Amino acid sequence: MSDSATEKRILPAFLLCFFLGPLGAHRFYAGKIGTGILHLLTLGALGIWTLIDFIMIIIGSFTDKEGNKITEWT
């Protein structure tokens, strides 16, 4: 994992997870294409995975595809 800055922001990830969470839209936004597809096929593991991602986004622990934490809201 790296502590480098990322251009991804919490607000878009939060909104995508909230409205399109079971479809994995927030994972596609973060560049995590593989887990985004898996999320889509399992509908967010029936909502459990989506809830975990939602909490991780809110507390600032969600990462992009490079492993950088997404910490900036806007």
QUILINFEN-V707807 format. One line per field, one symbol per residue. phi: phi as a letter, one per 40 degrees, with the letter a starting at -180 (. if undefined). psi: psi as a letter, one per 30 degrees, with the letter a starting at -180 (. if undefined). A space follows every 10 residues. Layout:
phi = ???
psi = ???
//
This chain:
phi = .bbccbccbc dccccccccb dccgdcccdc gcccccccdc cbfgffgccc cccdcccccg bcbcccgccc bccb
psi = klglllfkle eeeeeeeeeg effgeeeeef gieefeeeee fghhhhfeee eeeeeeeefg fklaffgkkj fke.
//
